[in-house]
């Protein structure tokens, strides 16, 4: 890891030294910017705790994936369908030539892997269920008859960020490569789809917790206003109050880390 970081530092110094043109700040004090793009998400395994009137149990080290739409004209090029894939948008303001503050929305999708085997602890006292009993680290298969669990409408992260932009390589006045880095925090506003023990529970959008994140990426200025950006965002999500039905007693909780890769198209402007 140390050699890798040293190599990256040497590469940046070399790029600086042999820049084709003088580097000019592309995000200038007083400018605004907006971007729209799409993401892929990766999630760590997590313990999920379910609690209701007649059950209280924890599923341990549950694995999940994202659910990005396949690249095709439908839905990516259809105006009424562009919010179907996993998307990102952000509006920001440049405080200086390097630093900016922004507010954005990361629409991710979290889907529990079906039919995986996990450890379970707790109890189910629902006498109408074949899963009733006491559990102490017993292995269970998360089949469709027992549990379906996903944040697919979605795992929504509303957040504020402070970012820094550094010029790397200027090809000419219109095309320049920049590095962008930042820190963010916000709250989670998912809509969770949960079917527990064959009961189709009602879901709803709900503030369920919060998230912390950091990001690193590069963007390429495309003329005076537009830019193309590729970035990676990683962070931690804690949701202690997930709604899984229309009853207040039915709740779930979990926390996990995530990695998100992004492709974005941005626009710089002044009000």
N, C-alpha and C positions, 0 to 999 in steps of 0.2 A: 504494500500500500504506500509506504514511504517513497519507494522508487517511482511509483506511478504519479504521485503528487509532484515529485521533483521534476519528472519528465514533462508534466503539464505546465509547470511554472517556466521551464526552459522554453517550451513551445510558445507560450504567451510572450516571453521576452523576445524571442526570435521574430515573431509576428510584428511586435511593436517596432523592432529595429529595422525591418525591411518593408514597412508599410509603403504602399505605392503612392499614397497621397496623405497630406496632413489630416489627422483625425479631427473631425468637427462634431460637437455634441448634437445628436439627432433629436433628443428629447430635451427641449429648452424650457427654462423657467417660464411659467405662465401658460404653457401649452396644456391641452387636454388630449387624451387618447382613449380609444375604444378598440376592443378586439372581440372576435368571435372564433370559436374553433371546436375541436373534438378531442376526446381523450380515451385512453385505455387505462383500466384500473387493476391493481394487484393488492391483495389483502392478506394480512397475517391470520393464522388460526386464532380463534378466540373462544372463551367460555361464554355461553349464553344462558342466562338465568330466566326462567319462566315462573310466574307466580300468579295464582288465582284463588278463588274461593275453595276449590277442592284439589289443588295441586301446588307444589312448590319444589322445583327441581332445577338442576344445572347440567347442561350438556357441555362436556369439556373438549377443548381444542377442536372446535368445529371449523371445517375448511369451507371456503367460498371463492367464487370467481365473479368477474364482471359479466356484462352482457351487451357488448357493443354491436350495433347493426352492421351487417356486411356492407362493404363499399359498393354502392350502386347509385344510379341516378335517382331512384326512389329508395330511401327518403331524402338523401343528401341535397338534391337539387330541386325538391318540391317545397315551396314556401310553407305550405300548411303541414309539412311533415318534418321540418328541420329540427324540431325539439324531440323527435323520437330517439335518435342516437344519444350517446353520452356526450354532452356538450359543455362548453365553458364560455362565459362572457364576462367582460370587465370594463369599467369606466374609471379613468384616473385623471389626476391633476399633477403636473410637475411643480414641485416646490422649489427646486433648483435645476441646474443643468444635469445633475446626476440623480437626485432623489425625487421620488414621487409617492403619492398616497393614492390608493385605489380601492374600489369596492366591487365585488364580483360574486358570481354564482357558479359553482361547480356541480354539475348534474352527473353523478356517478350512479352505477347500478351494482348492487350487491346481491348475489344469488348463492344461497347455501347449496353445496354439492349434495345432490340426492343420493341416497343409498350408501352413504359412508357409515363406517362403524366408529362410534365414539363411546367414552365412558360417561355414565350418568349417575348422579347422586341426588337424593331427595325422595319425594313421595308423590303418588297420584292416588287420591281417594275417591275418584269418580267411579262409582260402582257400575255405571253403564259402559265403561271402557274396558277393553281387553288388556289395557296397559296398566291397570291399577296395581298398586303394590308399593313396597319400600325398596329403595335402591341405594347401594353403597359402592360406587365405582364399578357398576356392572356394565358390560358391553351391550350396546343397543344399536340396531341398524335404523338409520333415519330414512325409513321408507315413506312413500306417499301416504300410507294409511296412518302413520304416526305424526309426521311433521313436514310441512312445506314452509319455508321461511325465506323471504327476500325483501330487500328495499329496492324496488325497481321503478318506482314512480316519484322519486328515486331516492338514492342516498345523497340528499341535497345539502351542500355545504355553502352557506352564505357567509362571506368573510371579507375582512378588510386586510390590506397588505401595505407594507412600506417596502419599496423596491429601489435598487440602485442600478444604474446603467453605466457601463464603461465601454468606450470605443476600443475595438480590437484591430480592425483592418479597413482602410478606406481605399476603394477601387477608384472612385472619382467623387464628385460632389453629390451624385444621385444614389450611389450604391456603397453602403458601409456596413460592415459586420460589427455587431455589438454584443457584449455579454450583459445579461440581466440576472440579478439575484434578489431575493426578498424573503421576508418573514410575514406570516399571516395568522389570524385568529378569527374565529366566528362561531356560529351556532349551527346545529344540525336540524334540518326540517324535512324528515323523510315521510314517505307514505309507505307503510309496511304491509306486505301481503303475507298473512299467516294463516295456515290451516293446521290446526292442532287436534289430533285424535279424531280426524274426519269431521271436525266442526269448522264450517266455513265462517270464520270470524270477520266482522266488519273492520275495515281499516280507514284511516283518515290521516290527512297531513297534520303534523304535530311537532312542536319544538321538543326534541327528545334529548338534547345534550349539546356538546360543543366540540370543536376541533382546533388543533394547532398545526401549523404547517410551515415549511420552508421550500424554496424553489430555486432552481438554477437552470439557465438556458441561454440561447443565443438568438438574436434576431438580425435580419437583413433588411436594411432600408431599401425600398423600391420607389425611388423618386422622392418628391418633396413630402408626400403625405402617407403613403402606404408602407407597410412592413410585414414581413413573414417571420414568424417566431416558432421555435421548437424548444420545449422546456420539459423538465422533470420536476414534479412536486412530490414531496414525501411529508408524512405527518402522522398524527395520532388522533383518534376519534374516541370519545367517551359518550355513550348514550345510556344513561341510567333510567330513562323514562320512555320506553318504546310502547306505543299503543298497538295492541294486537286484537282488540275487539271493541265493541261499543260499550262494554262494561268497565267501570273505573278499576275494578279489582284485577282485571286481566292486563298484566304488564310484562314486559321483557326488558332485559338490560344486557349490555355487552360493551367491551372496549377492545380496540384493535388498532394496528398501524396500517398505513396504506402507502402505495407508490402509484403515482399517476403520470403518464406521459401525454404530452399535448402537442398538437399542431394547430397554429392560430394565424389568422389574418387580421392585422391591425390597421388603424387609421389615426393619424395625428392631426390636430387642428387647434385653432384658437377660437374662443367664443367671440 
